[in-house]
């Protein structure tokens, strides 16, 4: 498994423009809630528990984040819980509202992502590595923690890795 520093450094290399990062702070949460809503509706009840694909996907994502870093993993697990709650709430509505709302969040979030990457002039990280789809929310939590003055050593290590890679040519778009 790649380290936290390597994941965040790889992702950060695609997200250097502050405008792109700003679009991600809106777009990624929209995508996560839209996905949660889409995954919350199909369900089955076993032994009195209602299970949906959302439960399994959120548990797997939380496990990934916790294995990578306990502190960020705990924050992301809580945020996944909030996104799950919002998704379940949306999924509880009429079918048309559920589909329109969840698809609207999902598509709107992706539209913002692509606007950000157009401003950046770089393709999204997931194009080169699908794990980037999971790293996006982690990147936001890390960026927020750095803005609050937390985890300075981690930020410095990521920036040092980015300085080293800047001496190499950027990958073709």
N, C-alpha and C positions, 0 to 999 in steps of 0.2 A: 504494500500500500504506500502511495506517495505521502510525503510529509505535508503538514499544514503549510509550511513555508513554500514548498514547491507548488502546491495547488494554488495558493494565493498569488505567488509570483507569476505563474503562468497566466492566470486569469487577469491579473493587474496589467500585464503587458498589452492586453487588448483594450484596456480601459484607462488611458492616461488623460484624456480630455475631460475636464470637469463637467462639461455639458453632457457628455455621454454618461458619466457616473450619475449625474442628476436624473437623467431619464430612467436609469436603472433603479433608482430609489423609489420611483413611482411604478415603473413597468413590472419589475420582478414581483412585488407584492400582489399586483393585479393578476399576474399569471398564476401565482401560487393559490390565491383564493379561487380564481376561476377553475383551476385544475381540481382543487379540493371539492368544489361544488359539483363538477362533472363526475368525479369519482364517488361522491357521497350517495347519489340517488340509487344506483343499482345495489341491492342489498339482499341478504338472506338472514333469517333468524335461526340461530342454533342454540339450544339450551337456554333460551331466554335472552340471548345476546344478539343484537342486530349488528351484523358484520357487512362491511362494504369494502370495495377495493381501496377506498381512502384509508381505512384502518391499516392495511398491510403496507401501502406505499408510504404513509406517514411514519409507521414504525420502522421501516427499512431506512428511510432518510434520516430519522432521528438516530438510529443505530450508527449509521455512517458518520454523522456529525459528532456524536459522542466518542466514537473510536478515534476520530481525527484530533479532537481537542475537547476536553471536558467542559471548560468554561464556555466556549462558543457553542458547543453542543447543547449545553443546558439552555442557553438563550434561544437557540434555534428550535429546540424541542418545545419550549413554551410558545414561540411564534407559530410553529406548526400547529400547536393546539388551538391557538386563536384563529388561524386560517381554516382549520378543520371545523371549528365552531361556526364561523361565518359561512363556510361552504355547506355545512349541514343545514343551517338556517335557510339558505337560498334553495337548497334541494328540497326542503319541506314544502315549498310553495307549489302552485299549479305547474304542470309540465311546461307550458309555454313560457311562463315567467322564469322557471329554472333554466331552460335551454337558452333563452334570450339573455338572461342575466349572466350565466356562467360563461357562455360563448363570448358575450360582449366584453367581460373582464379579461378573458384569455386573449382574444384577438386585439383588444385595445392595449393590453400590456405588451404584446409582441410588436405592435405598431410603434409604440414608444421605444422599444429596444432597437428596432431597425432605424428609427430616426436618429437615436443616439449614435449608432454605429456609422450612419452616413455623415454625421458631424465629425466623428472621430477619423473617418476615412479608413477604417479597418473592418474586416469581417468579424462577426461574433466569435467568441472563443469556442463555442460548442461545435462550430464547423470543423475545427481541427481535432477536437476531442469531446465526445459526448458527455464526459464527466463534468464539463463546463455548465451543463444544465443544473447540476447539483451544487456547483461551487458558487453560482450567482448569489443565492441567499446568504451563503457564508461570507462572501466578499462584502456584502452590504453590512453585515454585523461587524466584520473586522473594520471596515471604513468608519462606521459609527463609533466604534471603540477608539480608534485612532483620533477621531475628531474630539473625543472627550478626554484625550490625553492618556488613555489606557494602552497597555501592551506596547509601549514604546520600543522595547527590544525587538519585538516581532516586526513592527513597522520598519525599523532600521534594517533588519535582516532582509526583508522583502525589497526595500529600496536598493540595498547593496546588490542584490541579485539582478535587479532591473538595470542598474548601472553597468554591470558586466555584460548583460545581453544587448545593451544599446550599442556596444562597439561592433556587434555583428549586424549584418544587413537584416532588415525586417523581412519576414516571409512574404512571398508574392500574394497579392490580393486575389 
